[in-house]
């Protein structure tokens, strides 16, 4: 793409200000998501023709690319407005799942809209991270701790709703993002540790109250002996072993046929079986690159809002990737969480795309004056 440095149009300023390396890394993840959707999607859409399958599987990746680029064009003040409106809407829709939601696998987290299952909490995550950062900065005049209390209000509302669904994994991600932002905003490490103990206590409570949480943790700590009733974690490890160094080839995986949600929660295992250890490591490096490069750019950021919002979005992105990969490799108990921009799924992919679009918009190189509204 040829754009002159003297071009002062919106496109010109965007091209020379946006982090093109991070954008290229995100695009590569979306491309991998397209490949994996085509490799794992035929079993989901047997009633459709081959052409219809391809079109259906490329809709969400295409929408994700449009969202990443489109939102990255916004100035910070419009990012704040988008986050405020999106957070209110996502909170309302997430609460609506308790009344009109579709129950899947023991959780009432989805709304059936226009023939699609939508999980509103996936959109809530990025909006909430930006809103919390904005509240922390705007309430600084009342003092550091009152500002954190104000920012914790929407987080508390979200956690109450998520507890009722229930969605423990989503709640943990939101709590982790908030504490990361609070730490950067000046919360002492001692209070962070107290908060961590509180989260652990909530985890123990979830273990005692929710059967699906208890089952996953018990299976992780005490896996059943080898037999016909092999667990999904063991099948995932079989997929990695079957792939070896270079993989079986695109579409040639066999273990994936017996993996639950092979295109979503266990897509990393399918990558391992069909493309091998080399591509898995490359994928891991891309995720690490996005997070580390984003944090490195924030080292010289003078705008506290941009630093807090971007750090929250990066924490969310990296943590979700770690949870997905870690559960697939049986490093942690399984959690139904998608691999960002790679797993098939509209709500998750579009939610992550919104977050990454806001990240690129906030970290664009600009003049010294802040554009964030007071």
Buried (B, 14 or more C-beta within 10 A) or exposed (E): EEEEEEBEEEEBBBBBBBBEEBBEBBBBBBBBBBBBBBBBBEEBBEEBEEEEBBEBBBEBBEBBBEBBBEBBBBBBEBBBEBBBEBBEBBBEBBBEBEEEBBEEEEBBBBBEEEEEBBBBBBBBBBBBBBBBBBBBBBBBEEEBEEBBBBBBEBBEBBBEBBBEBBBBBBBBBBBBBBBBBBBBBEBEEEBBEEBEEEBEEBBEEBBEEBEBBEEBBEBBEEEEEEEEEBBBBBBBBBBBEBBEEEBBEEEEBEBBEEBEBBBBBBBBBBBBBBBBBEBBEEBBEBBEBBBEBBBEBBEEBEBBBBBBBBBBBBBBBBBBBBBBBBBBBBEBBBBBBBBBBBBBBBBBBBBBBBBBBBBBBBBBEBEEEBBBEE
